[in-house]
Structure formats: structure tokens, C-alpha cells
């Protein structure tokens, strides 16, 4: 069975795997706090409807945008326990995953996938009014294993992702940029992201967290900065992670990955 990944921009991916639809860090509106979506277009027709579950890596506004989460309806929102408790207080179906706990997600058509958290390090810019836990996720279904890194900086513990997943990583959804030309701590730049993909032994990597959001002052920033991270990641993979196949998408585009298939179909 294959998995389809549709990137909606920033850290939002629609993952169809094992007969289950999972949406990561949904940003479905034109803004996240003061940040604005490039072009002003919200992804209203890009396949996020009828989700079976949502993964929220952390509670920064560009990853846990409450209005977007409410648009998805009464679906379980899997997160770290403290984040899940906060989500429940917002009227959402927050489901806390303890470290090492696997949760089964059932699809509307009878499919199933297994989800657990894996470590991430993203302690910069703590929020005063939301919990600051950060986590990645692995998803197993249909003979495939997917790693959604969330937001993280590079750290040695990422080498344990395949061990924690209990299987080789077929597909990595890895952040490669941000919403400005300079990254704050707790993020991966394109070269670091490529090295991390090699570290976890990912077969296919889709870069996320780039080319989507900007601050209102972005008109005074270097031209073309929003387009650089995806291309830079692809080039870095060729240099430092030749065993990984990079698949750079534009918002709304999708790729299909099959078990053991090193040539995904766009």
C-alpha cells in the first residue's frame, strides 16, 4: 500500500497512509497571529477535509492555530500531554500521548495506522500562556513508516528515531526553514535537515516549514528569500545525504511513496 503526502504549506501536510487521513500542524487560514500566508490564499480546496486525526507538534501559533484546528471538526488532536490538556481547554479533542505510547488511529473506511511521539528539541522562544512541550511523531501504516519531525534543532537523540519507530524510516517530513531569512534556535536549516535525514536513514524526504509565512515587514527583506530553502535542501541532500531522495513540493502539490520504492510519483 502506498502513502500520499500533500503539502499545504508551512508545517501542514495531509498524509493518507494505511487507509487513514492525518493532518499535521494545521494552518488552514490566511494568517497565524501576525504572520501572513504568502499570496493570501488559504488552502480551502487542498484535501484536508475528512481527517481522521491531527498531529500537533507544539503550541506556537504557526503550528497550533486554534481557528484552523476548529475547522477540522471533532477529530482527535494528538499531542504531548501538556499540549493536549491545553487543547481540551480550547474545546478541542486533545489526546495526550505519553512517551513510548502507541495510539491506533482508525480510518473512516476501516483502515488503521499507529502513531507515537518521538523527541524534538525546540525550547527557544517559550510562550508565557501556552505549554512549551515539543515533539515529533512517527506514523506506521500500510507497510510504511513516516517521521514528522515537528520543529526541532539538530541533536544526537534524533539518531534513535528508527529505533523508536520500530522500523526504517520510509518518509521524513522535515523542516528546512522558517518565516524569515534568519532562523532562530531550535530549527533546522537546509544543510542540517539533510544531515538529519541521513542520520535517521530516511528513504524519501519532503521539506516543510519554508516558503509560506512572512511577517508584515517582509517587503524590506531580501528579495527571493522565501524560495531558497527548498532548493538549498535539495542541493544539500545530493551532497551530504546521497542515499536520501528529496522531493520538493509547492503548496498544494502531492507525492506518492510506496513501500520499498525509491522513486516517488509526483
C-alpha positions, 0 to 999 in steps of 0.5 A: 500500500502506498502513502500520499503526502500533500503539502499545504504549506508551512508545517501542514501536510495531509498524509493518507497512509494505511487507509487513514487521513492525518493532518499535521500542524494545521494552518488552514487560514490566511494568517497565524497571529501576525504572520501572513500566508504568502499570496493570501490564499488559504488552502480551502480546496487542498484535501484536508477535509475528512481527517481522521486525526491531527498531529500537533507538534507544539503550541506556537501559533504557526503550528497550533492555530486554534481557528484552523484546528476548529475547522477540522471538526471533532477529530482527535488532536494528538499531542504531548500531554501538556499540549493536549490538556491545553487543547481540551481547554480550547474545546478541542479533542486533545489526546495526550500521548505519553512517551513510548505510547502507541495510539491506533488511529482508525480510518473512516473506511476501516483502515488503521495506522499507529502513531507515537511521539518521538523527541524534538528539541525546540525550547527557544522562544517559550510562550508565557500562556501556552505549554512549551512541550515539543515533539515529533511523531512517527506514523506506521501504516500500510507497510510504511513508516513516516517521521514528522519531525515537528520543529526541532534543532539538530541533536544526537537523540534524533539518531534513535528515531528508527529505533523508536519507530520500530522500523526504517524510516520510509518518509521524513517530513522535515523542516528546512526553514522558517518565516524569515531569512534568519532562523532562530534556535531550535530549527533546522536549516537546509544543510542540517535537515539533510544531515538529519535525514541521513542520520535517521536513514530516511528513504524519501524526504519532503521539506516543510516549514519554508516558503509560506509565512512572512511577517508584515515587514517582509517587503524590506527583506531580501528579495527571493528569500522565501524560495531558497530553502527548498532548493538549498535542501535539495542541493544539500541532500545530493551532497551530504545525504546521497542515499536520501531522495528529496522531493520538493513540493509547492503548496498544494502539490502531492507525492506518492511513496510506496513501500520499498520504492525509491522513486516517488510519483509526483 
